[in-house]
């Protein structure tokens, strides 16, 4: 029996109150993160839906080959956006969320100037690549027009990061919905009118600039005035702290947009490039959704950097949600999508969607990779990221070059190389991300549930297979939603 001293009761009460406050703080933190994430997720969900509609409509109008031209030229600027951003989004979100910045105006203003300078340098790289690498004059012209996307989209992502840091992502949701709709409507109308591909590219860029200008005005009026500044200490902070994240994000980006560029340089089959571009675009959309929604939890993870329980909860969520939500998508793509395609007349999308159905398993390491990446950023282990991502890029490049040397380079072998590379990266990220997560029964339930659904669907006879797979996908989605709710209330 322990006998308390004169202040023992007060100390115990104080400790209890402190623990309760800590739990309430963590709950508030994650609830705020998920509320912020709900707005960002809404914007990206709308983007996902309208982007899919846009791809279907645009390919129907201009054809797979011409869509491949546009996508290839766009992938050059998408490839270099991480270099223009230089990891400053994650740095500013973390510092503003923790309240560790003495002067937020200096941080935001200096970061804006840095974005402009890096964006101009990235534009120059695209111009150099257009003249030195691309031999087709039409593709070169598209690359030159789309090169401004590096600057304008990088600045747009800077404002998105600021909205996130101030927990005001609802503004970004409204702006994103409005201008995404405008961009899709304008380009589809022009495509249907039979304009040249260069005109379509110019229309994209014009809407991007209008979106950036409106976003800047909204942020200035409703959140905080953002003025151009140059603080050497802040710039040094963004350059040094953001270097690891920026380099790692660039290397990670090489895996998707870079994959299409690599295939163009090796295969030189413009018709097949269009088919590959559609599949790569699907994976890019899925990756952007996980990137944006997951990044909304970064302020919560940063504020709770000394709270191991919060990190353990997010680790378990990353593991379980990858198998539940990713597993639902994989099950539907493998068994339901082919059945739907059989009901439709053979069209331009069938080769790409058939290929996506067969390689949809890539979604699992893709989802898991991003969650582990966020945990390493929140723990400040930034130096590990570019090393792991660089090893992944090297692996992918060697695999694709070896396959090409064996005269076996096809879209299917390309996707296999991508999937194996993502598995390697996820496995390399896992030790640093899950070191504080104690194994639990729920972490075994997720892969077992996915495996059971997949096995049951694969072993079912044809008339029942689609219904069993669809039911299993719905069940996994419900379990994934429960995981989201559980983390939000942690």
C-alpha positions as CSV (number, residue, x, y, z in Angstrom):
1,X,0.0,0.0,0.0
2,X,1.3,3.4,-0.9
3,X,0.8,6.3,1.5
4,X,0.6,9.7,-0.2
5,X,2.3,12.7,1.2
6,X,0.6,16.0,2.0
7,X,0.7,17.1,-1.7
8,X,0.1,13.6,-3.1
9,X,-3.6,14.0,-3.8
10,X,-2.9,17.4,-5.5
11,X,-0.1,15.9,-7.5
12,X,-2.2,12.9,-8.5
13,X,-5.1,15.2,-9.5
14,X,-2.7,17.4,-11.5
15,X,-1.2,14.4,-13.3
16,X,-4.7,13.2,-14.1
17,X,-5.8,16.6,-15.4
18,X,-2.6,16.8,-17.4
19,X,-3.2,13.4,-19.0
20,X,-6.8,14.3,-19.7
21,X,-5.7,17.5,-21.3
22,X,-3.2,15.7,-23.4
23,X,-5.8,13.2,-24.6
24,X,-8.2,16.1,-25.4
25,X,-5.5,17.9,-27.1
26,X,-4.6,14.9,-29.3
27,X,-8.3,14.3,-30.0
28,X,-8.8,18.0,-31.0
29,X,-5.7,17.8,-33.1
30,X,-6.7,14.8,-35.1
31,X,-10.3,16.1,-35.4
32,X,-9.1,19.4,-36.7
33,X,-6.8,17.5,-39.1
34,X,-9.6,15.4,-40.4
35,X,-11.9,18.4,-40.7
36,X,-9.2,20.1,-42.8
37,X,-8.7,16.9,-44.6
38,X,-12.4,16.6,-45.4
39,X,-12.3,19.9,-47.3
40,X,-9.1,18.9,-49.1
41,X,-10.5,15.4,-49.7
42,X,-13.7,17.0,-51.1
43,X,-11.7,19.1,-53.5
44,X,-9.7,16.1,-54.6
45,X,-12.7,13.8,-54.8
46,X,-14.4,16.3,-57.1
47,X,-11.1,16.6,-59.0
48,X,-10.9,12.8,-59.3
49,X,-14.5,12.6,-60.6
50,X,-14.3,15.4,-63.1
51,X,-10.8,14.4,-64.2
52,X,-12.0,10.9,-65.1
53,X,-15.0,12.4,-67.0
54,X,-12.6,14.8,-68.7
55,X,-10.2,12.0,-69.8
56,X,-13.1,9.9,-71.2
57,X,-14.6,12.8,-73.1
58,X,-11.3,14.2,-74.4
59,X,-10.1,10.8,-75.6
60,X,-13.4,10.2,-77.3
61,X,-13.0,13.5,-79.1
62,X,-9.3,13.7,-80.1
63,X,-8.3,10.0,-79.8
64,X,-5.9,8.0,-77.7
65,X,-2.8,9.0,-79.7
66,X,-3.4,12.8,-79.5
67,X,-4.3,12.4,-75.8
68,X,-0.9,10.7,-75.4
69,X,0.8,13.8,-77.0
70,X,-0.9,16.1,-74.5
71,X,-0.2,13.9,-71.5
72,X,3.4,13.4,-72.4
73,X,4.0,17.2,-72.7
74,X,2.2,17.8,-69.4
75,X,4.2,15.1,-67.6
76,X,7.4,17.2,-68.2
77,X,6.1,20.1,-66.1
78,X,4.5,17.7,-63.5
79,X,7.8,16.0,-63.2
80,X,9.6,19.2,-62.2
81,X,6.9,20.7,-59.9
82,X,8.5,19.1,-56.8
83,X,11.8,20.8,-57.6
84,X,10.0,24.2,-57.9
85,X,8.2,23.5,-54.6
86,X,11.4,22.3,-52.9
87,X,9.5,20.8,-50.0
88,X,8.5,24.2,-48.7
89,X,4.8,23.3,-48.4
90,X,5.5,20.6,-45.7
91,X,7.9,23.0,-43.9
92,X,5.5,25.9,-43.7
93,X,2.6,23.7,-42.7
94,X,4.6,22.1,-39.9
95,X,6.0,25.4,-38.5
96,X,2.8,27.4,-38.7
97,X,0.9,24.5,-37.2
98,X,3.3,24.2,-34.2
99,X,3.5,28.0,-33.8
100,X,7.2,27.8,-33.9
101,X,7.6,30.7,-36.4
102,X,8.3,34.1,-34.9
103,X,7.1,35.9,-37.9
104,X,4.6,34.2,-40.1
105,X,4.6,37.1,-42.6
106,X,8.3,36.6,-43.2
107,X,7.8,32.8,-43.6
108,X,5.0,33.2,-46.1
109,X,6.4,36.1,-48.1
110,X,9.9,34.8,-48.4
111,X,8.6,31.4,-49.3
112,X,6.5,33.0,-52.1
113,X,9.6,34.6,-53.6
114,X,11.5,31.3,-53.4
115,X,8.7,29.6,-55.2
116,X,8.8,32.1,-58.1
117,X,12.6,31.8,-58.5
118,X,12.6,28.0,-58.4
119,X,9.6,27.9,-60.7
120,X,11.4,30.0,-63.3
121,X,14.4,27.7,-63.1
122,X,12.3,24.6,-63.5
123,X,10.7,26.3,-66.6
124,X,14.1,26.7,-68.0
125,X,14.9,23.0,-67.5
126,X,11.7,22.1,-69.5
127,X,12.8,24.4,-72.3
128,X,16.3,22.9,-72.4
129,X,14.8,19.4,-72.5
130,X,12.4,20.3,-75.2
131,X,15.2,21.3,-77.5
132,X,17.8,18.7,-76.5
133,X,15.7,15.6,-76.0
134,X,12.5,15.8,-78.0
135,X,12.9,15.4,-81.7
136,X,9.2,15.7,-82.7
137,X,8.5,19.4,-83.4
138,X,4.8,19.1,-82.4
139,X,5.6,17.6,-79.0
140,X,8.4,20.1,-78.5
141,X,5.9,23.0,-79.0
142,X,3.5,21.4,-76.5
143,X,6.3,21.1,-74.0
144,X,7.2,24.8,-74.4
145,X,3.6,25.9,-73.9
146,X,3.0,23.7,-70.9
147,X,6.4,24.7,-69.3
148,X,4.7,27.6,-67.6
149,X,2.6,25.1,-65.6
150,X,5.7,24.5,-63.5
151,X,5.5,28.1,-62.2
152,X,1.8,28.6,-62.0
153,X,0.9,25.2,-60.5
154,X,3.8,25.4,-58.0
155,X,2.5,28.8,-56.8
156,X,-1.0,27.4,-56.6
157,X,0.2,24.5,-54.3
158,X,1.9,27.1,-52.1
159,X,-1.4,28.8,-51.5
160,X,-3.0,25.4,-50.9
161,X,-0.4,24.7,-48.2
162,X,-1.1,28.0,-46.6
163,X,-4.9,27.3,-46.5
164,X,-4.1,24.0,-44.9
165,X,-1.7,25.5,-42.3
166,X,-4.4,28.0,-41.3
167,X,-7.1,25.2,-41.2
168,X,-9.0,27.1,-43.9
169,X,-9.1,24.5,-46.6
170,X,-12.8,25.2,-47.3
171,X,-11.7,28.1,-49.4
172,X,-9.4,25.9,-51.4
173,X,-12.3,23.5,-51.9
174,X,-14.6,26.1,-53.4
175,X,-11.8,27.5,-55.6
176,X,-10.7,24.1,-56.8
177,X,-14.2,23.0,-57.7
178,X,-14.9,26.3,-59.6
179,X,-11.8,26.4,-61.7
180,X,-11.5,22.7,-62.3
181,X,-15.0,22.8,-63.8
182,X,-14.0,25.9,-65.9
183,X,-10.9,24.2,-67.2
184,X,-12.6,21.0,-68.2
185,X,-15.6,22.8,-69.8
186,X,-13.4,25.2,-71.8
187,X,-11.0,22.6,-73.1
188,X,-13.7,20.1,-74.0
189,X,-15.6,22.8,-75.9
190,X,-12.5,23.8,-77.8
191,X,-11.6,20.2,-78.5
192,X,-15.1,19.5,-79.9
193,X,-14.6,22.6,-82.1
194,X,-11.6,20.9,-83.7
195,X,-8.9,23.3,-82.6
196,X,-5.2,22.4,-82.6
197,X,-3.5,20.7,-79.6
198,X,-1.5,23.9,-79.0
199,X,-4.7,25.9,-78.5
200,X,-5.9,23.3,-76.0
201,X,-2.6,23.6,-74.1
202,X,-2.9,27.4,-74.1
203,X,-6.5,27.2,-72.8
204,X,-5.3,25.0,-69.9
205,X,-2.6,27.5,-69.0
206,X,-4.9,30.5,-69.2
207,X,-7.3,28.9,-66.7
208,X,-4.4,28.1,-64.4
209,X,-3.3,31.7,-64.3
210,X,-6.9,32.9,-63.6
211,X,-7.2,30.3,-60.8
212,X,-3.9,31.5,-59.3
213,X,-4.9,35.2,-59.4
214,X,-8.3,34.5,-57.8
215,X,-6.7,32.3,-55.1
216,X,-4.2,35.0,-54.2
217,X,-7.0,37.5,-53.9
218,X,-9.1,35.2,-51.7
219,X,-6.2,34.4,-49.4
220,X,-5.3,38.1,-49.1
221,X,-8.9,39.1,-48.2
222,X,-10.1,36.3,-46.0
223,X,-6.9,34.8,-44.4
224,X,-3.9,37.1,-44.3
225,X,-2.2,39.7,-46.5
226,X,0.7,38.0,-48.3
227,X,3.4,40.4,-49.2
228,X,6.7,39.8,-51.1
229,X,9.6,39.6,-48.6
230,X,13.1,38.4,-48.4
231,X,14.4,37.3,-45.1
232,X,17.7,35.5,-45.4
233,X,17.2,33.4,-42.3
234,X,13.8,32.2,-43.5
235,X,15.1,31.5,-47.0
236,X,18.0,29.5,-45.5
237,X,15.5,27.6,-43.4
238,X,13.3,26.7,-46.3
239,X,16.2,25.8,-48.5
240,X,17.8,23.5,-45.9
241,X,14.7,22.0,-44.3
242,X,12.9,21.7,-47.6
243,X,15.9,20.2,-49.5
244,X,15.3,16.6,-48.3
245,X,11.6,16.7,-48.8
246,X,11.9,18.5,-52.2
247,X,14.4,16.0,-53.5
248,X,12.5,13.0,-52.2
249,X,9.2,14.3,-53.7
250,X,10.9,14.9,-57.0
251,X,12.4,11.4,-57.0
252,X,9.0,10.0,-56.0
253,X,7.4,12.0,-58.9
254,X,9.9,10.4,-61.3
255,X,8.1,7.1,-60.7
256,X,4.8,8.2,-62.5
257,X,5.3,11.1,-64.8
258,X,8.9,10.1,-65.3
259,X,7.7,6.6,-66.3
260,X,5.8,7.9,-69.3
261,X,8.8,10.1,-70.4
262,X,11.1,7.0,-70.1
263,X,8.7,4.9,-72.1
264,X,8.6,7.6,-74.8
265,X,12.4,7.7,-75.0
266,X,12.7,3.9,-75.2
267,X,9.7,2.7,-77.0
268,X,9.0,5.6,-79.4
269,X,5.4,4.2,-80.1
270,X,3.1,7.2,-80.0
271,X,-0.1,5.1,-80.2
272,X,1.0,2.9,-77.3
273,X,2.1,6.0,-75.4
274,X,-1.5,7.2,-75.4
275,X,-2.6,3.9,-73.8
276,X,0.2,4.1,-71.2
277,X,-0.7,7.7,-70.5
278,X,-4.3,6.8,-69.5
279,X,-3.1,4.1,-67.0
280,X,-0.4,6.4,-65.6
281,X,-3.0,9.2,-65.3
282,X,-5.3,6.9,-63.2
283,X,-2.4,6.1,-60.8
284,X,-1.5,9.8,-60.7
285,X,-5.0,10.8,-59.7
286,X,-5.1,8.1,-57.0
287,X,-1.7,9.3,-55.7
288,X,-2.7,12.9,-55.6
289,X,-5.8,12.1,-53.6
290,X,-3.8,10.2,-51.0
291,X,-1.1,12.9,-51.0
292,X,-3.6,15.7,-50.4
293,X,-5.8,14.0,-47.9
294,X,-2.8,12.6,-46.0
295,X,-1.0,15.9,-46.0
296,X,-4.0,17.4,-44.1
297,X,-2.9,15.2,-41.2
298,X,0.6,16.6,-41.2
299,X,-0.2,19.6,-38.9
300,X,-1.7,17.1,-36.4
301,X,1.3,14.8,-36.6
302,X,3.7,17.8,-36.3
303,X,2.0,19.2,-33.3
304,X,2.1,15.8,-31.7
305,X,5.7,15.0,-32.5
306,X,6.4,14.1,-28.9
307,X,3.2,12.0,-28.5
308,X,4.1,8.5,-29.5
309,X,0.5,7.4,-29.1
310,X,-0.5,9.7,-32.0
311,X,2.1,8.3,-34.3
312,X,1.2,4.7,-33.4
313,X,-2.4,5.4,-34.2
314,X,-1.5,6.9,-37.6
315,X,0.8,4.0,-38.3
316,X,-2.0,1.5,-37.6
317,X,-4.3,3.6,-39.7
318,X,-1.9,3.6,-42.7
319,X,-1.5,-0.1,-42.5
320,X,-5.2,-0.9,-42.1
321,X,-6.6,1.7,-44.5
322,X,-4.2,0.5,-47.2
323,X,-5.6,-3.0,-47.1
324,X,-9.2,-2.0,-46.5
325,X,-9.6,1.0,-48.9
326,X,-6.9,0.0,-51.3
327,X,-8.1,-3.6,-51.2
328,X,-11.7,-2.5,-52.0
329,X,-10.3,-0.6,-55.1
330,X,-8.2,-3.6,-56.2
331,X,-11.1,-6.1,-55.8
332,X,-13.4,-3.9,-57.8
333,X,-10.8,-3.2,-60.5
334,X,-9.8,-6.9,-60.9
335,X,-13.3,-8.5,-61.0
336,X,-16.0,-5.8,-61.5
337,X,-14.3,-3.6,-64.0
338,X,-13.7,-6.4,-66.6
339,X,-17.3,-7.4,-66.3
340,X,-18.5,-3.9,-67.0
341,X,-16.2,-3.6,-70.0
342,X,-17.7,-6.7,-71.5
343,X,-21.1,-5.0,-71.4
344,X,-19.8,-2.0,-73.4
345,X,-18.9,-2.0,-77.1
346,X,-15.2,-2.4,-77.7
347,X,-13.7,1.2,-77.7
348,X,-10.6,3.2,-77.3
349,X,-10.4,2.8,-73.5
350,X,-10.6,-1.0,-73.4
351,X,-6.8,-1.7,-73.7
352,X,-5.9,0.8,-71.0
353,X,-8.7,-0.2,-68.6
354,X,-7.9,-3.9,-69.1
355,X,-4.3,-3.2,-68.3
356,X,-5.3,-1.2,-65.2
357,X,-7.5,-4.1,-64.0
358,X,-4.6,-6.4,-64.2
359,X,-2.1,-4.1,-62.4
360,X,-4.4,-2.5,-59.9
361,X,-2.6,-4.3,-57.1
362,X,-0.1,-1.4,-57.4
363,X,-2.5,0.7,-55.4
364,X,-1.6,-1.2,-52.1
365,X,2.1,-0.2,-51.9
366,X,1.2,3.2,-53.3
367,X,-1.2,4.0,-50.4
368,X,1.1,2.5,-47.8
369,X,4.1,4.4,-49.2
370,X,2.5,7.8,-48.7
371,X,1.5,7.1,-45.1
372,X,5.0,5.9,-44.1
373,X,6.4,9.0,-45.9
374,X,4.3,11.3,-43.8
375,X,5.4,9.6,-40.6
376,X,9.0,10.1,-41.4
377,X,8.4,13.8,-42.2
378,X,6.6,14.3,-38.9
379,X,9.4,12.6,-37.0
380,X,12.0,14.9,-38.7
381,X,13.9,12.0,-40.4
382,X,14.1,13.9,-43.7
383,X,17.5,12.6,-44.7
384,X,16.2,9.1,-45.2
385,X,13.6,10.0,-47.8
386,X,15.7,11.0,-50.8
387,X,18.0,8.0,-50.2
388,X,15.1,5.6,-50.3
389,X,13.3,7.4,-53.2
390,X,16.6,7.6,-55.1
391,X,17.1,3.9,-54.7
392,X,13.6,3.3,-56.0
393,X,14.1,5.5,-59.1
394,X,17.4,3.6,-59.8
395,X,15.6,0.3,-59.5
396,X,12.8,1.3,-61.8
397,X,15.2,2.7,-64.4
398,X,17.4,-0.4,-64.3
399,X,14.4,-2.7,-64.6
400,X,12.9,-0.8,-67.6
401,X,16.2,-0.6,-69.4
402,X,16.9,-4.3,-68.8
403,X,13.4,-5.2,-70.1
404,X,14.0,-3.0,-73.1
405,X,17.4,-4.6,-73.8
406,X,15.7,-8.0,-73.8
407,X,13.2,-6.7,-76.4
408,X,10.3,-7.3,-73.9
409,X,9.3,-3.7,-73.2
410,X,5.5,-3.6,-73.2
411,X,3.0,-1.5,-71.2
412,X,2.3,-4.6,-69.0
413,X,6.1,-5.1,-68.3
414,X,6.3,-1.4,-67.6
415,X,3.5,-1.6,-64.9
416,X,5.1,-4.7,-63.4
417,X,8.4,-2.8,-63.0
418,X,6.5,0.1,-61.4
419,X,4.7,-2.1,-58.9
420,X,7.9,-3.9,-57.8
421,X,9.6,-0.6,-57.3
422,X,6.8,0.8,-55.1
423,X,6.9,-2.4,-53.0
424,X,10.6,-1.9,-52.5
425,X,10.1,1.7,-51.5
426,X,7.3,0.9,-49.0
427,X,9.4,-1.9,-47.4
428,X,12.4,0.5,-47.1
429,X,10.2,3.2,-45.5
430,X,8.4,0.8,-43.1
431,X,11.2,0.3,-40.4
432,X,11.5,4.0,-39.7
433,X,7.8,4.6,-39.8
434,X,6.5,1.7,-37.7
435,X,9.2,1.4,-35.1
436,X,7.0,2.7,-32.3
437,X,3.9,0.9,-33.4
438,X,3.2,-2.2,-31.3
439,X,1.7,-5.0,-33.4
440,X,-2.0,-5.5,-32.7
441,X,-4.8,-7.9,-33.6
442,X,-6.4,-5.2,-35.8
443,X,-3.2,-4.9,-37.9
444,X,-3.5,-8.6,-38.7
445,X,-7.2,-8.4,-39.5
446,X,-6.8,-6.0,-42.4
447,X,-4.6,-8.1,-44.7
448,X,-6.5,-11.2,-43.7
449,X,-9.8,-9.6,-44.6
450,X,-8.5,-8.4,-47.9
451,X,-7.0,-11.8,-48.7
452,X,-10.3,-13.6,-47.8
453,X,-12.3,-11.3,-50.1
454,X,-9.8,-11.7,-52.9
455,X,-9.6,-15.4,-52.5
456,X,-13.4,-15.8,-52.3
457,X,-13.9,-13.7,-55.4
458,X,-11.2,-15.5,-57.4
459,X,-12.6,-19.0,-56.5
460,X,-16.2,-18.2,-57.3
461,X,-17.9,-19.3,-60.5
462,X,-18.4,-16.7,-63.2
463,X,-22.1,-15.9,-62.6
464,X,-21.4,-15.1,-58.9
465,X,-17.9,-13.7,-59.1
466,X,-18.9,-10.1,-59.9
467,X,-21.5,-10.0,-57.1
468,X,-19.2,-11.5,-54.5
469,X,-16.4,-9.2,-55.5
470,X,-18.7,-6.2,-55.4
471,X,-20.0,-7.2,-52.0
472,X,-16.5,-7.7,-50.7
473,X,-15.3,-4.3,-52.0
474,X,-18.3,-2.7,-50.2
475,X,-17.4,-4.5,-47.0
476,X,-13.8,-3.5,-47.2
477,X,-14.8,0.1,-47.8
478,X,-17.0,0.1,-44.7
479,X,-14.1,-1.2,-42.6
480,X,-11.9,1.5,-44.1
481,X,-14.4,4.1,-43.1
482,X,-14.5,2.7,-39.6
483,X,-10.7,3.1,-39.5
484,X,-11.0,6.7,-40.5
485,X,-13.5,7.4,-37.9
486,X,-11.4,5.6,-35.2
487,X,-8.4,7.7,-36.0
488,X,-10.4,10.9,-36.1
489,X,-11.6,10.2,-32.5
490,X,-8.2,9.1,-31.2
